[in-house]
Amino acid sequence: MSGRIRRLNVSEGGSARAAARQVQSDPAYYERLARELVRASRGRRSCAELSRRAGYRSNMVQRWESGQSWPSASTFLRLHARFHPRARKWIENFIHAAPAWLGDEDPTSPGAVAAFLRHVRGKTPILRLAASAQRNRYSISRWLSGAVEPSLPDFLCMVDASTRRLLDLLAAIEDPERLPAARDAWQQLLRARQAAYDLPWSHAVLRALELKECPRGLGAQQAFVARRLGISRDQVGEAMRVLEGLGQVSKKRDRFVPCAQDVVDTGSDPERAHALRVAWTSTALERLRAKRQGSFGWSLFAVSKEDLARLNTLHLQYVRAMRDVIAHSTETECVGLYCAQLLDLGAE
């Protein structure tokens, strides 16, 4: 086993919690997306032609596009990848790495789909996931085990419920601009991601506006956020203007209110994601030097390369469990910052 430690980007998805958009309660939303994915995959081919190429005697693709029946997630992915080779990298594009559990398995296979669902589920209890997805827990258990394949709409719903990153999944498979149901939301997400890169404190301000103690009154809010985050009022004011321009907050009478949103993943641009890691780690170092409250620690040890890789796996498992706690925290009383380092000091 290699001793190289996979880069851990804990900023992915770390900027959304209480104001995260709820999973769509209307199954028609995921069904519409499924129809649009099939339509985009077909391109200029007719439904009958694509059905023949897929090995069907009947016009099955037309039935999918009309919503009369649905392909399984793996059936769609396998067909889509025939004409869109990039789609074979959908798992890597979503996770930003080639997961060890994928191995040599075909990423469009039923086994890969089940493993992916287990990965994005993380430590979320099945009952909680079932309530969020509004799906039967027994069905979810069977999808996760691979005993039964989820339909394409159910697969989309499961990823949405597990990650709040449905738009990123769509982008890993197909250009969201070709999906009318996702186009506007995708553009908004791109703008929010750009703001996270250009003005990192904007998302910390957004989180502070969610705190239950946040007062009314724009001036009072600005002073409160500056005090809670330990930054200047000018920084808060700039962040608020950016957030309002992006539609991430809106003015409700005498206060800014966070708007519903998807998780903003910042791992899609490696260079800018690296800059964000540096920025937030520098912030943590600044607070450590100022002897601010927090959990700061270090440990030096000698282990095998194999065990260092095992420690990294445990670390990633912890991060997934941590995100589940954050997503389901019932109170908004503080803005937390999590930074972590695990590395081989001798590695270049």
C-alpha positions in Angstrom: 0.0 0.0 0.0 1.4 3.4 -0.9 2.4 5.7 1.9 1.2 8.8 0.0 -1.6 10.5 1.8 -4.5 11.7 -0.3 -5.1 15.4 -0.1 -7.9 16.0 2.4 -10.1 18.9 1.3 -12.3 19.4 4.3 -13.5 22.7 2.9 -15.7 20.7 0.5 -19.3 21.2 1.6 -18.1 22.8 4.9 -19.9 26.1 4.2 -23.5 25.0 4.5 -25.6 23.9 7.4 -28.9 25.3 8.7 -29.7 27.3 5.5 -29.0 24.3 3.2 -31.8 23.7 0.7 -34.1 20.9 1.8 -34.4 17.8 -0.4 -37.2 18.2 -2.8 -40.4 16.7 -1.4 -42.0 16.4 -4.8 -40.7 13.2 -6.6 -41.5 14.9 -9.9 -38.4 17.1 -9.4 -36.1 14.0 -9.6 -38.2 12.5 -12.4 -37.9 15.6 -14.5 -34.1 15.6 -14.0 -34.0 12.0 -15.0 -36.0 12.7 -18.2 -33.7 15.6 -19.0 -30.6 13.5 -18.4 -31.9 10.9 -20.9 -32.8 13.6 -23.4 -29.3 15.2 -23.1 -27.7 11.8 -23.5 -29.6 11.1 -26.6 -28.4 14.2 -28.3 -29.5 14.3 -32.0 -30.3 10.7 -32.1 -33.9 9.6 -32.1 -35.4 7.7 -29.2 -35.8 4.6 -31.4 -32.2 4.8 -32.6 -30.8 5.0 -29.1 -33.1 2.2 -28.0 -31.7 0.0 -30.7 -28.1 0.9 -29.9 -28.8 0.1 -26.2 -30.1 -3.4 -27.3 -33.8 -2.9 -26.8 -36.3 -4.2 -29.3 -39.0 -1.7 -28.1 -38.6 2.1 -28.0 -37.5 2.0 -24.3 -35.8 5.4 -24.4 -39.0 7.1 -25.4 -40.7 5.5 -22.3 -37.9 6.9 -20.1 -38.2 10.4 -21.6 -42.0 10.4 -21.1 -41.7 9.1 -17.6 -43.6 5.9 -18.2 -40.7 3.8 -16.8 -37.2 4.5 -15.6 -33.8 3.0 -16.2 -31.8 1.9 -13.2 -28.9 4.3 -12.3 -26.3 1.9 -13.7 -28.3 1.3 -16.9 -28.4 5.0 -17.6 -24.7 5.6 -16.7 -23.6 2.7 -18.9 -25.6 4.0 -21.8 -24.6 7.6 -21.3 -20.9 6.6 -21.1 -21.0 5.0 -24.5 -21.5 8.4 -26.1 -19.9 10.6 -23.5 -16.6 9.1 -22.4 -15.9 11.7 -19.8 -19.0 10.4 -17.9 -17.0 7.2 -17.0 -15.1 9.4 -14.6 -18.3 10.5 -12.8 -17.2 9.1 -9.4 -13.8 10.7 -9.5 -15.2 14.0 -10.8 -17.6 14.1 -7.9 -15.3 13.0 -5.1 -12.2 14.7 -6.6 -10.2 11.5 -6.3 -10.2 7.9 -7.3 -11.6 6.1 -4.3 -9.8 2.9 -3.2 -13.1 1.0 -3.1 -13.7 1.5 -6.8 -10.5 -0.5 -7.7 -10.8 -2.0 -11.2 -14.6 -2.1 -11.1 -16.5 -0.5 -14.0 -17.9 2.9 -12.6 -21.1 2.3 -14.4 -21.8 -1.1 -12.9 -24.5 -1.8 -10.2 -21.7 -2.6 -7.7 -20.1 0.8 -8.3 -23.4 2.6 -7.9 -24.1 0.8 -4.6 -20.6 1.5 -3.3 -20.9 5.2 -4.2 -24.2 5.4 -2.3 -22.5 3.9 0.7 -19.7 6.3 0.4 -21.8 9.4 0.3 -24.1 8.1 3.0 -21.1 8.1 5.4 -22.3 7.7 9.0 -25.8 8.9 8.5 -28.3 6.5 10.1 -30.6 4.9 7.6 -33.7 6.1 9.4 -32.5 9.7 9.2 -31.6 9.3 5.5 -35.0 7.7 4.8 -36.7 10.7 6.5 -34.7 13.2 4.5 -35.1 11.4 1.2 -38.7 10.5 1.9 -38.1 7.0 0.8 -38.8 3.6 2.4 -35.9 2.6 4.7 -36.1 -1.0 3.6 -35.6 0.1 0.0 -32.7 2.3 1.0 -31.1 -0.6 2.8 -31.4 -2.8 -0.3 -30.0 0.0 -2.5 -27.0 0.4 -0.2 -26.3 -3.3 -0.1 -26.6 -3.7 -3.8 -29.4 -6.3 -3.5 -31.7 -4.0 -5.6 -30.8 -1.2 -8.0 -32.3 2.2 -7.5 -34.0 3.8 -10.5 -32.4 6.9 -11.9 -34.8 9.3 -10.0 -34.3 7.4 -6.8 -30.5 7.6 -7.3 -30.7 11.3 -7.7 -32.8 11.7 -4.6 -30.4 9.6 -2.6 -27.4 11.7 -3.5 -29.3 14.9 -2.8 -30.4 13.6 0.6 -26.9 12.3 1.5 -24.8 15.3 0.2 -26.9 18.3 -0.8 -24.6 18.2 -3.8 -27.0 17.0 -6.5 -25.9 19.8 -8.9 -22.3 18.6 -8.6 -23.4 15.1 -9.4 -25.2 16.3 -12.5 -22.2 18.2 -13.6 -20.0 15.1 -13.1 -22.3 13.3 -15.6 -23.6 15.9 -18.0 -23.3 19.7 -18.6 -26.0 21.2 -16.3 -26.6 23.9 -19.0 -28.3 21.2 -21.0 -30.7 20.4 -18.2 -33.4 23.1 -18.0 -34.5 22.0 -14.5 -31.0 22.6 -13.1 -29.6 25.4 -15.3 -30.5 28.4 -13.1 -29.5 26.7 -9.8 -26.2 25.6 -11.4 -25.4 29.2 -12.4 -26.1 30.4 -8.9 -23.9 27.6 -7.4 -21.1 28.6 -9.7 -21.4 32.2 -8.5 -21.4 31.1 -4.8 -18.3 29.0 -5.4 -16.5 31.9 -7.0 -17.3 34.0 -3.9 -15.9 31.3 -1.7 -12.7 31.5 -3.7 -12.5 35.3 -4.0 -13.7 36.2 -0.6 -13.4 33.3 1.9 -14.8 35.3 4.8 -18.1 35.7 2.9 -19.2 32.2 3.8 -18.2 32.6 7.4 -20.4 35.7 7.5 -23.2 33.7 6.0 -22.9 31.1 8.7 -22.8 33.8 11.4 -26.1 35.3 10.0 -27.7 31.9 10.8 -26.9 32.1 14.5 -30.0 32.3 16.7 -28.5 35.3 18.6 -28.1 37.3 15.5 -30.0 40.6 16.1 -32.3 42.6 13.9 -31.1 45.8 12.3 -28.5 45.9 9.6 -26.0 47.8 11.7 -26.6 45.6 14.7 -26.1 42.5 12.5 -22.9 43.9 11.1 -21.5 44.6 14.5 -22.6 41.2 15.9 -21.0 39.3 13.0 -17.7 41.2 13.2 -17.5 40.5 17.0 -18.4 36.8 16.7 -15.9 36.2 13.8 -13.1 38.5 15.1 -12.9 40.5 11.8 -13.6 44.1 11.0 -17.0 45.6 10.2 -15.7 46.7 6.8 -14.9 43.0 6.0 -18.4 42.0 7.2 -20.0 44.8 5.1 -18.1 43.7 2.0 -19.1 40.1 2.5 -22.8 41.1 3.0 -22.8 43.0 -0.2 -21.4 40.1 -2.1 -23.8 37.6 -0.5 -26.8 39.8 -1.3 -25.6 40.2 -4.9 -25.3 36.4 -5.2 -28.8 35.8 -3.7 -27.4 34.0 -0.8 -29.0 36.4 1.6 -31.9 38.7 1.2 -33.2 41.8 3.1 -36.3 41.1 5.1 -37.4 44.5 6.5 -34.5 45.4 8.9 -32.2 42.4 8.6 -30.3 40.0 6.3 -31.7 36.5 6.1 -29.8 33.5 4.6 -31.5 32.0 1.6 -31.9 28.3 0.9 -28.9 26.9 -1.0 -27.0 23.8 -1.9 -23.7 22.8 -0.3 -20.9 24.8 -1.9 -18.2 22.4 -2.8 -14.8 24.0 -3.4 -12.8 21.0 -4.5 -13.5 21.2 -8.2 -10.7 23.7 -8.9 -7.5 22.2 -7.3 -5.4 25.3 -7.4 -8.1 27.6 -5.8 -9.0 24.8 -3.4 -5.4 24.7 -2.3 -5.4 28.5 -1.8 -8.5 28.1 0.4 -6.9 25.5 2.5 -3.9 27.8 3.0 -6.2 30.7 3.9 -8.3 28.9 6.5 -5.2 27.1 8.0 -3.6 30.5 8.3 -6.7 31.8 10.1 -6.5 28.9 12.5 -2.8 29.6 13.1 -3.5 33.3 13.7 -6.1 32.3 16.4 -3.7 29.9 17.9 -1.0 32.6 18.2 -3.5 34.9 19.8 -4.3 32.0 22.4 -7.9 32.0 21.4 -10.1 29.2 22.6 -10.2 26.1 20.5 -8.9 22.5 20.2 -5.3 22.8 19.0 -2.9 19.9 19.1 -0.1 18.0 17.5 1.5 14.6 17.7 4.8 13.3 16.2 5.1 9.6 15.7 6.9 6.9 13.7 4.7 4.4 11.9 4.8 2.3 8.7 3.6 3.8 5.5 0.7 1.3 5.5 -0.4 2.5 9.0 -0.1 6.1 8.0 -2.4 5.4 5.1 -4.8 3.7 7.6 -4.7 6.8 9.8 -5.7 8.9 6.8 -8.6 6.5 6.1 -9.8 6.9 9.7 -9.4 10.7 9.4 -11.6 10.7 6.3 -14.2 8.6 8.2 -14.2 11.1 11.0 -14.7 14.0 8.7 -17.8 12.3 7.2 -19.2 11.6 10.6 -18.5 15.2 11.6 -20.4 16.5 8.6 -23.4 14.5 9.5 -23.4 16.0 13.0 -23.1 19.5 11.5 -25.9 18.9 9.0 -28.3 17.8 11.7 -27.3 20.1 14.5 -30.5 21.6 16.0 -29.0 24.8 17.4 -27.0 27.5 15.7 -24.9 29.0 18.5 -21.4 29.3 17.1 -19.4 29.3 13.8 -16.8 26.6 13.9 -13.7 26.2 11.8 -12.1 22.8 11.3 -8.6 22.5 10.0 -6.5 19.3 9.9 -3.1 18.2 8.8 -1.8 14.6 8.5 1.3 14.2 6.5 4.6 12.4 6.1 7.2 15.0 7.2 9.8 13.4 4.9 7.6 13.3 1.8 8.2 15.9 -0.9 
